[in-house]
Amino acid sequence: MKRIIFTVAALLLTALQAYSLDVEQWRWGFDGRAVENRLTPLSIMVSNPSPDPFEGVVTLWKIGPMGTRIGASLHRKVFVGPFSSKWIQFTPFVRDDNADWRVFTDRNSRPVTIKAPKIGGPVAVLLTSGGVALMKRKIVAPPMPEHLFPPSAALTSGLASVVLDHDPEFTPLQTRAFLDWLKGGGKLWIVPGVSGQFPTFSGDLAALNFPGDKMNLENGIVRKLSRGQGPLTARKMGVPAKIQADQSSTFYLDPPIDYVFRYVRKRIKTHHNWGLIFFISLLYMALVTVGNYMIGRKAKTPLKPIAFFIATVLLFSMLLAWCGKRGQGEKSQINSMAIAREVAPERFLVEQWVDVFATSGDYYSVSYSGDDPSFFSGCREENVFNATIANGVNGLIEADIPMFSSVQFYHAEMENLPNIGIESFKSSFDGAIAKFMELKLSPDFPSPILDAVAVAKGKFYQFSNTGGGLYKAFGNEKQATLSSRIKKWNDSGRPYQMFDDDTEKDSVRSLLIPLIIRSRGGDPALGDFFPSLAANDDKVDIYVLATMPDAMKCSNKSIKTEKGYVLFHFIRP
């Protein structure tokens, strides 16, 4: 009998082991750290110790008080062969709250706790082949295996510069992500390999084979550095230092993402007939007091006033419930606000803040069409909801939304937006002042356009619409700076407004400053600011606030109404 029990236990243990994965190691971001309020790659190595292949789902979620889950859970389908290991990548939205994360490899295994990452800024990394550097040179940059490079430039907010000494073996998605990152303002340093020769790049990276020592690729910079030009330091590679903001100008305490989420949540307003509600309430109070008193005086028994009182309460309870119920003019709707930063002609890095409001309770699935991977996050801890997220190609979020409720989430991806761009741009500078700027948008640019501004050499310029898609701006010696506009916006009390009394146009235009801050790579929350690589002194940053085009809207069919706006960010010489 004991032998039979032992055999059955051994078989059960083998069955459990056959469907279990082990977590071997993990790596946050590009150097073990994360950038606050951004999507951060989390690379996890899992191994399959059983003789059977594993095919299942690995789940990651944020740990809250008492071990509870915070926000949506991230799911990743995985296949790992027998006695083998594999790197998988999640994309959590990291906030500076020191919260740990928990990963489940299947239902039977114990969860593994992943410690919260340290918060840092954009860094420079040395891409290595198989974890080994191929050249002999002093590089002040942490090594990063090239196979861990993320599959989309939407995940590269923590990357400032890359050092390469060989032709990397990227997947097609990684190649496109690397080029998008570089064109969007990244810095690439090419150094000789162990042979002493500069590497020769192949495939789509062949554009990096160029004569000379320096080349611009859209807004990115590529430089070759021979061995005799000294060590590569972080300062030399253009890694942005952490700048402490002027504490005398009280920056707002909430990051821009919270302010934008507040806006999209307030776009759904209840519609009640308050005049009728007040009239019914006054009539009710009159009947249960004066009316009931008059009936009681004339009644011979107490049954009549008691019955009248009960009937009045029941009748007016139903009337007030009907008048005050939700759904009077409300409908299921998606509201969103986005930033679209151009990295190449008709190709944009898109960030979206989305609110999904539903009048009937159900599970709702939200996804976006396109060939590029999509990434979602329920990044607001106070927005508690039951949702699962599958990031990557054909990414989506599925959320359980109760009746007359809404959920907010964050979405980022690279998108191709045909026929959207700048047809021409002219400028004339006198030192640090732009005396004249002329902007002409493409004929198919989304309309209406709510605002158009530019930032050049730290100065802030307001465009005027002269008709026909042509916008002009003029500067003078007293030109306002971007810092002064941020301070003015902050001192106006805008960061704390609730959007209750504003018109829709005023509400959207009030988002201009926080969206510009976000697009330039900063969150001046708590006085810390990381300047964007794209905010170069020798270039002009152009911002156009417009209606969201259909190509940027979600492909959800259960909620057909969607309204949104987008801040387009262009960079020109």
ABEGO torsion letter per residue (X at the ends): XAAAAAAAAAAAAAAAAAABBBBABBBBEAAGBBBBGBBBBBBBBBBBABABBBBBBBBBBBBBBGGBBBEBBBBBBBBBBBGBBBBBBBBBBBBBAGBBBBBBABAABBBBBBBBBBBBBBBBBBBBBGGBBABBBBBBBBBBBAAABBABAAAAAABABBBBABBBBBBAAAAAAAAAAAAAGBBBBBBBBAAGBBBBBBEAAAAABBBEABBBBEABBBBBBBAAAEBBBAAAAGBBBBBBBBAABBBBABBAAAAAAAAAAAABBBBBBAAAAAAAAAAAAAAABAAAAAAAAABABAAAAAAAAAAAAAAAAAAAAAAABBGBGBBBBBBBBBBBBBABBGBBBBBBBBBBBBABBBBBBBBBBEABBBBBBBABAABBBBBBBBBEBGBBBBBBBBBGBBBBBBBBBBBBBBGBEBABBBBBBBEABBABBBBBBBAABBOBBABBBBBBGGBBBBBBBAEGGBBBBBBBAABBBAAAAAAAAAAAGAAABAGAABBAAAAAAAAAAAAAAAAAGBBABGGBBBBBAABBAABBBBBBBBBBBAAABBABAABABBBBBBBBBBBBX
